[in-house]
């Protein structure tokens, strides 16, 4: 969730560069890929805890939680309590955090609550300097959309260069600079400097660098996509993530998966790399404005297939795809042949990237309610796998949690799903902490309410 007012020092993206393979080129290519691939951004963090990172999961670990279709029956309260009013509210696995900045963000109060099915119980509080949470730090690597609070591994909260034990509030210093951009891939934190050098650390060995790699155009990447929680892809028991939407790395060793692009560098305007269940893909834009998809085997190397993207999305549209991992065949059906089987919806946006309406595939077009307050731009749209529930939430610049939403809709009827005790027109916001568990917050009163689908 977020505060009812913007973060102090909020700023916009830096001016774009026009050069070939410049920040503008990489940004344009990333955005193009995101629009059509529907890549999961940011960090959806579930309520459950206790994961054993020494035992890789059998499936890809997607960071977004899809809302349960049970919400179509409505929402009912399961518990209620009161926390600080006009605070930022953030949820991470097993915990809820409130940040009170008042008139002096440099002396803010961070309070942690143990979160369960039955409510939120206060655990600890600490004074923090939140004055640069939105960027504008005056250093050489300012990140306007930098999330100020990141969950690392099982039980560590990152704020700038301070690491908190989420159970006790005990602190220690992080090994990276305050100006670094930090990304999380399960128990691995990757701190990237302005020059592009990224250093990986493990939660259980926070002071020991594990490996280093180079990210291309790090500042532009962070500004464009704010992908601070990385989806982890598991291949033959090994864990991988895609660094900067470009290069694939084993997050335990740093080893890179090589992908050969069969096109001269001088013809490439930009590209992004993506994962499938049976390999990898590159979405490439050339200087003729043609979009081509290249498919690669799990071990990388030369492409095993390529085809033109036949998708005909307007400039003001973006795709919402299924959140499960897709095979290369499914993606080829989608992009080369126009199949909508793995497509959940099409978002129609205004010039500010705010959602105006959503065409839910095989359902209806939902007109997104428009607000006039400071948090009126609902740019984060999510649709349940069965296309029955849709949420509309704040973008990365206005929310600490990608799973924050302001509105939920029944896609069968087109009607808004209301949450008793919360008034969205007055600024109430919600976090989806599990597919069937949401927490609502009223900034004006500090009321916090837990919700489950109505029985």
Secondary structure as GFF3:
##gff-version 3
##sequence-region A 1 455
A	DSSP	alpha_helix	23	37	.	.	.	ID=ss1
A	DSSP	three_ten_helix	69	73	.	.	.	ID=ss2
A	DSSP	beta_strand	75	82	.	.	.	ID=ss3
A	DSSP	beta_strand	88	92	.	.	.	ID=ss4
A	DSSP	beta_strand	95	100	.	.	.	ID=ss5
A	DSSP	three_ten_helix	105	107	.	.	.	ID=ss6
A	DSSP	beta_strand	108	116	.	.	.	ID=ss7
A	DSSP	beta_strand	119	128	.	.	.	ID=ss8
A	DSSP	beta_strand	150	152	.	.	.	ID=ss9
A	DSSP	beta_strand	156	159	.	.	.	ID=ss10
A	DSSP	beta_strand	162	165	.	.	.	ID=ss11
A	DSSP	beta_strand	171	173	.	.	.	ID=ss12
A	DSSP	beta_strand	181	185	.	.	.	ID=ss13
A	DSSP	beta_strand	188	192	.	.	.	ID=ss14
A	DSSP	beta_strand	197	202	.	.	.	ID=ss15
A	DSSP	beta_strand	205	214	.	.	.	ID=ss16
A	DSSP	alpha_helix	218	225	.	.	.	ID=ss17
A	DSSP	beta_strand	233	235	.	.	.	ID=ss18
A	DSSP	beta_strand	238	243	.	.	.	ID=ss19
A	DSSP	beta_strand	247	250	.	.	.	ID=ss20
A	DSSP	beta_strand	256	257	.	.	.	ID=ss21
A	DSSP	three_ten_helix	265	267	.	.	.	ID=ss22
A	DSSP	beta_strand	268	276	.	.	.	ID=ss23
A	DSSP	beta_strand	279	286	.	.	.	ID=ss24
A	DSSP	beta_strand	291	296	.	.	.	ID=ss25
A	DSSP	beta_strand	305	308	.	.	.	ID=ss26
A	DSSP	beta_strand	317	321	.	.	.	ID=ss27
A	DSSP	alpha_helix	328	335	.	.	.	ID=ss28
A	DSSP	beta_strand	343	349	.	.	.	ID=ss29
A	DSSP	beta_strand	355	360	.	.	.	ID=ss30
A	DSSP	beta_strand	365	367	.	.	.	ID=ss31
A	DSSP	beta_strand	378	383	.	.	.	ID=ss32
A	DSSP	beta_strand	389	394	.	.	.	ID=ss33
A	DSSP	beta_strand	404	405	.	.	.	ID=ss34
A	DSSP	beta_strand	407	410	.	.	.	ID=ss35
A	DSSP	three_ten_helix	424	426	.	.	.	ID=ss36
A	DSSP	beta_strand	429	434	.	.	.	ID=ss37
A	DSSP	beta_strand	437	442	.	.	.	ID=ss38
A	DSSP	beta_strand	447	453	.	.	.	ID=ss39
###
